């Protein structure tokens, strides 16, 4: 039986990455992902994510959904029609499957996420 996960336990070592240069708006920012739980062959991923200021284009495929809650910092998500939402500490949101737009980190952000990827 797998153990229950408590987010006050030490996080696993983060994986570093940056948005692809072709999607970045300006210099691609450094991102750190500490995945705390994965299931269904990676289709479900839960963890913590940090990112320095920067922006990039995002395009979720029709089976990808993300719930997140901002723990610190500020971010803005804008769709292709120019409708934007800003999120700060304590705010939560969902990026729905098929979403296309831009993701901007206004000030260094830490968020907790739940990502569901279905074919």
C-alpha positions, 0 to 999 in steps of 0.5 A: 500500500502506498504511503499517504503524502503530506506536503509538510514533508521535505520535497523531492529534489526539483527538476530544472527546465526552461520553456522552449526558446520558440515559445518564450517571450523574451529570455526563457525563465528558469522553472523548478518542479518538485513532483510529489505524486505521479500515477497512471503512468504519469497521466496524473502529476501533483507537486510544487512548481517555482518560476522566476519572472518571464513569459511564454506561450502555452497550448494545452492539448485537448486532454490536459487539465491543470488545477493550481494554487499560488503559494507565493508571488504573482502570475498572469494567464491571458487567452488568445482573445486578450482576456487575462486573469491574475493570481497571487498568494492564496488564489487558485485556478484551473487551466482547462484542456485545449487552452491557448494563450500566454503564461506570465510570471510577474514576480517569482512564483511558487504554486502547487499543482494537479495536472491531469493528462488524458489522451 
